[in-house]
Amino acid sequence: MSLDKRTLYLRDLTLIGCTAWDEPVFASLIAAIEHGDIEPPAVRLFPLARVADAQRAFLEPERVGKLVLIPPPEND
């Protein structure tokens, strides 16, 4: 994937990324979400079986916000 830095600048976008997390960081993040301390904003929810639809929605130029894939229940 390539990104023209002018796109970031001219559209006043923010890019946040991470190449590696210490193991406790991810566990702490999940715990905070599960306890309701953090509520990530989601615009659209997709069951995992509809991952292709989520990918298409991600590519929509007017999309703003997070897309969430919901895994099936553990007993399925």
C-alpha positions, 0 to 999 in steps of 0.5 A, a space after each residue: 500500500 502506498 500513501 501520498 503524504 500530501 493527501 494526509 496534509 491537504 485533507 487534514 487527516 490523522 494517521 495512527 499506527 503501531 508496528 508492535 504492541 507489548 502483550 500487556 497493552 492489548 490485554 489492558 485495552 480489551 479489558 478497558 473496552 469490556 468494562 465500559 471504560 472505553 467505548 470505541 465509536 462504530 459507524 457500521 457493524 458486520 458479522 464476520 461472515 460478511 467481511 467482503 461487505 465490510 471491505 467494500 464499505 471501507 473503500 467508500 470515499 464518503 465513509 467516516 468512522 469505524 467499521 466493526 467485524 463481529 465474530 460468531 459466538 464461541 459455541 457456533 
